[in-house]
Amino acid sequence: MEKIRMTVRLVPKLNKYVQNIAKECGKSKNSIIVDACWDFVEKIKKENKFNIEREE
């Protein structure tokens, strides 16, 4: 899997929420966002709404 660069801008309220979660978990904001993206991808794969083939 190749790495890609991505920029995400958060609205102030969501930014504050992510910062609080990051502090509680001891993770960075980026790590929290990446984890959430992977959770979303896994959910979509399970539902297979977009006919995504699994990479093993």
N, C-alpha and C positions, 0 to 999 in steps of 0.2 A: 504494500500500500504506500503510495507516495504522499509526502507531506505537502500541505498547501497552506498558504498564509491567508488569514481571514481577519477582518476587522469587524467588531461588533460594537455598536453604540447602544447604550441603555438609557431609557428615560430615567430622570432623577429618582423617582420612587422605586423602580426596579433595581437601580444601581445601589440604593441604600439597602434594600432587601438582600441583594446578593452579597454586599459587604458584611452584613450582619451574619449571614449563614457562613461566610468564609471565616469570620472571626471565631464563631462557635466550633467549626470543624477543624480549624487550624490549617486551612487550605487557602490558596490564592483565588482571587475572583476568576481568573482564567480557568483554573482547574475546575471550579464549580460549573462554569458555563460549558466547558468541554464535556464534563460528566453528564450534564443535562442533555447535550446534543446526542451523545452516545445512547443514553436511555431512550431518547425519542427514536433514534434509528432502530434500536432493538425492538421497540414497540411496533413500529411500522413493519419490520421484518416478520414479526409474529402474526400480525394481522394480514400481512402480504397484500396490502391495498394497492401497491404500485408495482406488483410483480417483480420485486427486488430479489435477485438470486443471492443466496448466502455465500459469503466468502469464508472459506475454511482454511 
